[in-house]
């Protein structure tokens, strides 16, 4: 069959065919324009956040250091899927090479795992800021922040490397058609004729360690944060304290809400359209929303943005 080739007694797969969006070929141009705009907004928004944090001295704090890591993650995450998808809208066969699929899988899992841990680190930063403000500077030192961010990336990379190596050991022989617009471990397990028990065990273990554990840590952190905020006497003080956590909390709810709906939906009533829509929200829309949430809800970021825009336009007009 097309996409397979014989090598000795083994059948080697050359490419995968994406079936995502295949139910609506008449809407490909519209899909292309919508996702192109989303991708452009994602890149511009996250690059803007990175530039602001790098150039504005008032943003040289632990919270914004972690935010810069999150913005870089979102750029990598969306860039692993969207360019291939955009190109495929204009191709009769929506394909990706076997090597490209494995590479996409590696980068997606790395970014998703890193973001899970990084969001927990950001929750810890907010916990220390509100519950131990006098010790904040000593606890959240530059060295400590680099270590925590590095730990997040190490967790994501290690988790992804294990999944990728296990996926490479699979023999794909049932089909080369993926009911999606990107490569993912559960999809490839369904196409394998190998014993996938080890892969599935590692997948569940990783979900608990990289997905559930950071989520529980964030939950406990915010319970203690809310308890500390409620003890503040003035209502103005309570609002100010909570406002420093609001953006992060919204990002956490969106990230875990969409990821949970994406990976933990019941298999009954499965629909390719619904699956594609939910995955689009998780993989493409969420990275776009993060910089918007942080810029619209954060007065410091908005002030820095206005300052940068004024500086750019005034310097341009003077020349």
N, C-alpha and C positions, 0 to 999 in steps of 0.2 A: 504493500500500500504506500501511497504518497506520504513522505515524511519519515519513512523507515528505510533501512538498507540492511542487506544481509552481510554478515562478516563471519565466515565459517559456519558454525551451527547456531550462531546467535543473531538475533534481530536487534540492530542498533537504531535508536531513534535520532533523527536529525533535527526535527523541529516540532513545535506544538502549534495548534490552531486555537485561537481564542474565539469563543462563541458569544462573549458578552456583547450586548447591543445588536446581535445578529437578528433579533426579531423585528428590528425597525430600520431596515436599510434605507428607507426613504427619508430618514431623519439624520443621516450621517453628517450632512453639512451643518445642521443645527447643533448636533452634539459636538462637532469639531469646534465651532465658534464658542459655544458655552464653556467647554473645558479649556480652550485656549485662553479665554478671558480669565477664568479661575486660576489657571497656572501663572499667567502674567501678574495678576494681583498678588498671588502667593509669593512669587519671586520679588516683586517690588516691595511688598510689605515687610517681608523678612530681611531683605537686604537693607531696607530703611532702618529697621530696628538694630541690626548689626552695626550700621554706620553711626547711628545716634549714640549707642553705648560706647563705641570706640572713641568718638570725638568729643562727647560731652562729659566734662569732669563730674558733674552732679550725678551721673549715672554709673560712676565707678564704684559700685557697691556690690556686695554678694548677690542680692536679689537680681540685679540686672546682668551680672556675670552669668548666672544660671539661665537667665532669659536669652542671652546671646547664644548659649549652647542649644537652647530649645529652638531658636530661630534657624540656626544652622542645620539642626536635625530635620526641621520641617522642609527646608530646601532640598536636602538629600532624599527625604522620604517621598516627596511628590515627584522629584526628578527621576526616581527609579521606575515610575509607572507611566506618567503622563506623556512624555515624548514618544514612547513606543505606541501608546494608544492613539495619539494624534496622527501619527504616520499611517497606522493601520486603517484609519477611517477612509483613506484614499487608495487602499489596496484591495483587490478582489479576494485575496486570501489573507486573513488576519493572523499572521504567524509571528513566531519568535523562535530563534534557534535554540537548540538544547543548551548550549553554553550561555546564551543570553538569558534563558530562563533561570538557570542556576545562579547567575550573577545577580539577576533581579531579586531572586529569593533571598540571597545572602544580604543584600543591602536593605531590603524591606525588613527582615527579621532583626538586623542590627539596629536599625533606626527605631523600630517599634519597641524592642527590649530596652534600649537606652532611654527612650522617652518615659517608659514606665518607671524606671529607677530614678530618673532625673526629676520627675514630678514629685516623687517622695522626698527627694533631697530639697526641693523648693518648699515643700510643706514643712520640713524640719527647720529651714531658714526662717519661715514665718512664725513657727512655734517659738524659736529662740528669741526672735525680735519682740514678741508680745509677752511671753511668759518669763523670759530672763533678759530684759532689756539692758540691765547693768553689766551683764557678762557677754553681751552680743559681740562686741568688737574682738574680745579675746577668743571666744568660741568659733566665730565665723571669720577667722583670719584668712588672709590671701592664700596661705599654704594649705589650710584646711579646705577652702573652697575648691582649689585645684585638685586636691585629693578626692573630694566627693564627686566632682564632675568626671574625673578620670575613672573613678570606680563605676560610675554610671555607664560610661563608654565601654569599659572592660566587661561588664556584665552583658551588655548588648552584643558585643563582638564575640565573646565566648559562647553565649547561647546560640548565636547565628552560625558560628563555625561548626558546632556539634550537629545542628539540624542540617546544615548544608552537606557535611560529610556523610551523614546517614542517608540523605536523599540521593547522593551520588552512588550509593551502594544498591539502590533499587533498580530492578529490571522493569522498565516500562514496556508493556506488551499488549495491554488490553485496548488501548486507543491513544491517539495523540491529540485528542480534542479536550480542551479545558473549558468548562462552563463558567468562564470569567473573562476579565480583561487584563489579568496579571497572574503570575505564577505564585502558588501558595502550597505549603506542605500538605494540608488535608486533601487538596485536589490531586496532587501527584500520588498520594497513597492509594487513592481510589483507582488509579490507572495501573498500579503495579501488580505484577503476578508473583512478586517475592513475598516472603514472610515479613509483614510490617509490624509485628508485635513490639519489637524493640523501639521502632520509630514512634509508635503510638504511646508507649510508656514514657519515653523521653518527652514527647509533646505534652502530655498531661503533667509531668513533673515540672517542666519549664513554665507551663501556664500557672502553676501554683507558686513557683519561686520568683519568676520574673513579672507575672501579671497580678496574682492575688495578693502576695505578700506586700508589695509596695502600696496596693490599694488599701489594705488593712492598716498599714502604717500611716497613710494619709488620713484615714478615717479617725484613728486614735489621736493623731496630732490635732485635727480640727475639733474634736470633742474637747480636748484640753484647752485649745485656743478659745473656743466659745465660752467655756467655763471661766477662763481668765478675763475675757472681755465683759462678761456679765457682772464681774466683781468691781469693774470700774464705776465710780460714783456718778460722774457726769455723763449725760447722754451724748454730748459733743465728743467726749473722749472715746466712748464706745463706738460711735460712728466712724471716727478717725481710725481707730484700731482695726475695725472690720474692713474698712475701705482698702487697707494695705494688703488684705487677703482676698478680696473679692475677685480680682482678675484671675488669680491662680485657681481659685475654687471653681470659677466658671469653666476654665480650660480643662480642669480635672473631670468635671461632670460631663462635658462634651466628649472628651477623649475616651473615658471609660464607658460612657453610655453608648456611644457608637460602636466601640470595639466589642462590648458585651453583646450588643444586638447583632453584630456582624458574625461573631464566632459561636454564640450560644443560642441561636434561634432553633426552635424545633424543626426537624426535618420534614414533618408533615406539612402539606400545602406548599411545598417547595416551588418557587417560581424563579426562572432565570432573570426576569425583569426586576423582581423585588431584590434578588441577591445582588444584581448589578447596581441597583440604586443604593442599597445599604452600604455596599463596599465603596461606592463613590463618595458617600458622606464621610466614611471613616478615613479613606486613603487620600482623598483629593480636597474635600471641602474643609475638613478640620484644620489642616495646615494653613489654609487661607484665613480661617477665623482667628487663630491665635494672635497674630500681630494686630489685627483689628481690635480685638478685645483689650489687649494691653495698651494700645494707643488711645482708644476712645475712653477707657475707664481710668486712665492714669494721668493725673495732672502734671506730674514731673515729665513724663514722656511727651505729653502734648506741648508743654512749654519748651522742651528741648527741640521738638519738631518745628515749632513756629520759629524758634531762634535760628535753626539751620536753614529754613526756607528764606527767612529775611536776609540772612548772611549771604545765601546763594544769589538771590535776586538783586540785592544791593551791590554785590561785587560784580555781577554781570552787567548791571546798568551803568556802573562807574567806568567800566572798560569800553 
